[in-house]
């Protein structure tokens, strides 16, 4: 089954979230609605993100893959992370992947196309969760979303919600599965 985003209209919830994204980000609104073309809007968004990281030489080197690892990562500002993510979206726009959620059909990754189509034509099929994520991303980029680090107790509480592989009953279940699989292969 082919997917034609140009034919998929936005849901009411998606339309509301797209308006919120533009209301909170007048610069993005101006870029999307003021550009002559989608490619011009991409270039202006790229320039915005590059302008953000240009204030931090570590962010530029990290984005250009000249530095990596935890040391350089710790030198990135919260808004640098958002800018690098936006640049990554732009760098990878148009790539195709086999999508396991669509019966392994090819899916083209192009998040700013979804925003462009939604804003200019009311189409594109952008889902509410995608638009909520973009709202958070641009809040991070513009400093509207403060960087918060969870405290130790919160992390422990999160970890306790799921079982780990060292619990005795999990080990036993793995051994039973291993024996079952060996039995199937050998018999």
Helices and strands as residue ranges (DSSP letters): G 5-7, H 12-24, H 26-34, H 38-53, H 57-63, H 70-73, H 78-92, E 95-99, G 100-102, E 105-109, H 111-121, H 128-142, H 152-160, H 168-186
